[in-house]
Amino acid sequence: MDKINVCIACDDNYAKYAGVLIASILSNAASNDNLAVYILDGGISEERKTEILTLKSIKDCEINFVTVDTKAFDEYRSLKTNAYISLATYFRLNLPSILPTVDRIIYLDCDVVVNSSLQDLFYVDMQNNLAAGVLDISLKATKYRKNKNYVNAGVMLFDLKKMREENIEKKFLEYTSSHIDTIKMGDQDIINEVCKDSILIVDDEWNVQSSNFTN
């Protein structure tokens, strides 16, 4: 079976949560899942890296730490969004060039816990779309957004090959530069607006959000 590529981005503060996420992926993987985990490294200590690598004892897999040049994200530092949004979250915007040999990948935020194999999500028919995701629950609750297909970026499937072909990284940066004062939800807004006509909506089971219950 082809590799199921999974990506996480974090700094040292979030590394322990990334460890929980990876443990949940490996604990719930199917026996034939061939997993390759890419961790976009925003400053993870060697101690944390060693701890994360021990998780391979749950299920053998690839765990790759990818050093990211943070200078490439200077434009995003200017965004005035929620305080909990760290610079590392913007790393996913440059995934096509950060991982030039990877054509398809599942991106997961560090506050996610996986409780099934990721096979069915990874191999979903993307129908020539750039990305796939679950509708953001706040959209369903308030219906205030102009973009009715606004997805939650915490769990997304990206066609990196197609994104490279369409030079999406440049479009992300251009959109950010021209909307620097109106972007409220960081990279989530950027992805949804730039890719809004090319995002496949998948079933809610792939991103059950706490708001599913609080609302």
C-alpha positions in Angstrom: 0.0 0.0 0.0 1.2 3.5 -0.7 2.2 5.7 2.2 -0.4 7.6 4.0 1.3 11.0 4.5 0.3 13.0 7.6 1.6 16.4 8.5 1.7 18.3 11.9 3.3 21.7 12.6 4.4 22.7 16.1 7.0 24.4 18.2 8.4 23.1 21.5 5.4 24.3 23.5 3.0 22.2 21.4 5.3 19.2 20.9 3.8 17.2 23.8 0.4 17.6 22.2 1.8 16.5 18.9 3.0 13.4 20.7 -0.5 12.6 21.9 -1.8 13.1 18.3 0.8 10.8 16.8 0.1 8.2 19.5 -3.6 8.3 18.7 -2.8 7.9 14.9 -0.6 4.9 15.5 -2.8 3.2 18.1 -5.8 3.3 15.8 -4.1 2.6 12.5 -5.1 -0.5 10.4 -2.6 -3.3 10.3 -1.7 -2.5 6.7 -1.4 1.3 7.1 1.9 2.5 5.9 2.3 5.8 7.6 4.7 8.7 7.0 4.5 11.5 9.5 6.0 14.9 8.7 6.5 17.3 11.6 7.1 20.9 10.6 9.7 21.9 13.2 9.1 25.4 14.6 11.8 24.9 17.3 11.3 21.5 18.9 14.0 20.5 21.5 16.1 17.4 21.0 14.5 16.0 24.2 11.0 16.3 22.8 12.1 14.8 19.4 13.6 11.8 21.2 10.3 11.4 23.1 8.3 11.6 19.9 10.5 9.0 18.1 9.8 6.5 20.9 6.2 6.4 19.7 7.3 4.2 16.8 7.1 1.4 19.3 3.3 1.6 19.0 3.4 0.9 15.3 6.4 1.2 13.0 6.2 4.2 10.8 8.3 7.1 9.3 8.6 10.1 11.6 10.4 13.0 9.8 11.3 16.3 11.4 11.3 19.0 8.8 13.2 22.2 9.5 11.2 25.3 8.4 12.8 28.7 7.4 10.6 31.0 9.5 11.8 34.0 7.4 9.4 32.8 4.7 6.5 33.6 7.0 7.4 37.2 7.9 4.3 38.5 6.1 2.0 36.4 8.3 3.5 37.7 11.6 1.6 41.0 10.9 -1.8 39.3 11.1 -3.8 40.4 14.1 -5.7 37.2 15.0 -6.3 35.2 18.1 -3.4 35.0 20.5 -3.4 31.2 20.5 -2.5 31.1 16.8 1.2 30.6 16.6 3.5 31.2 13.6 3.8 27.4 13.2 0.2 27.2 12.1 1.0 29.1 9.0 3.6 26.6 7.9 0.9 24.6 6.2 0.5 27.4 3.7 3.9 26.5 2.2 3.5 22.7 2.3 3.8 22.4 -1.5 7.4 23.7 -1.4 8.3 22.5 2.1 7.5 18.9 1.0 8.4 19.0 -2.8 8.3 15.2 -3.3 4.9 14.6 -1.5 1.8 14.9 -3.7 -1.0 14.3 -1.2 -1.1 14.8 2.6 -3.4 15.0 5.5 -2.8 18.0 7.7 -3.8 17.8 11.4 -3.7 20.4 14.1 -2.1 19.4 17.4 -5.3 19.5 19.4 -6.8 16.6 17.4 -7.2 13.0 18.6 -7.6 10.4 15.9 -9.7 7.3 16.7 -9.7 5.4 13.4 -7.5 4.5 10.5 -6.9 7.5 8.2 -7.0 5.3 5.1 -10.5 6.3 3.9 -9.8 10.0 4.3 -6.4 9.8 2.6 -7.8 8.0 -0.5 -11.0 10.0 -0.9 -11.7 11.0 -4.5 -10.8 14.7 -4.5 -12.5 15.3 -7.8 -9.8 17.6 -9.0 -10.1 19.9 -6.0 -7.1 21.4 -4.2 -8.2 20.4 -0.7 -10.9 18.6 1.3 -12.3 19.4 4.7 -15.3 19.4 7.0 -17.6 22.4 7.2 -16.8 24.6 10.2 -19.4 24.1 12.8 -19.7 27.8 13.5 -21.0 28.2 9.9 -23.7 25.7 10.5 -24.7 27.3 13.8 -24.8 31.0 12.7 -24.8 30.9 8.9 -23.2 34.3 8.8 -20.3 33.7 6.4 -20.6 34.6 2.7 -18.6 31.5 1.9 -21.1 28.7 2.5 -18.4 26.1 2.1 -16.1 27.5 4.8 -14.2 24.5 6.3 -12.4 24.0 9.6 -8.6 23.9 8.8 -7.8 21.6 11.8 -8.2 18.5 9.6 -7.5 18.9 5.9 -6.5 16.8 2.9 -4.3 18.6 0.4 -3.4 17.8 -3.2 0.1 19.3 -3.0 0.8 18.4 -6.6 -2.1 20.4 -7.9 -1.3 23.2 -5.5 2.2 23.4 -6.9 0.8 23.5 -10.5 -1.5 26.4 -9.6 1.2 28.3 -7.6 -1.1 28.4 -4.6 1.6 29.6 -2.2 2.0 32.8 -4.1 -1.8 33.3 -4.1 -1.9 32.7 -0.3 0.7 35.5 0.2 -1.0 37.9 -2.2 -4.3 37.4 -0.5 -2.7 38.0 2.9 -1.0 41.2 1.8 -4.2 42.7 0.4 -6.4 41.6 3.4 -4.0 42.0 6.3 -6.6 43.9 8.4 -9.6 41.7 7.7 -8.3 38.2 8.3 -9.6 37.1 11.6 -9.0 33.3 11.7 -5.4 33.3 10.4 -4.5 30.6 7.9 -8.0 29.1 8.0 -9.4 32.3 6.5 -6.6 32.4 3.9 -7.1 28.8 2.8 -10.9 29.1 2.6 -10.8 32.3 0.6 -8.0 31.4 -1.9 -9.3 27.8 -2.4 -13.0 28.4 -1.9 -14.0 27.1 -5.4 -11.8 24.1 -5.0 -12.5 22.5 -1.6 -14.3 19.2 -1.4 -16.6 18.9 1.6 -16.2 15.6 3.4 -18.3 13.9 6.1 -18.4 15.5 9.6 -17.0 12.3 11.1 -13.5 13.4 9.9 -13.5 16.5 12.1 -15.8 16.3 15.1 -15.4 19.7 16.8 -16.2 20.6 20.4 -18.7 23.0 19.0 -20.7 20.1 17.7 -21.7 19.6 21.3 -21.6 23.1 22.9 -23.9 24.5 20.2 
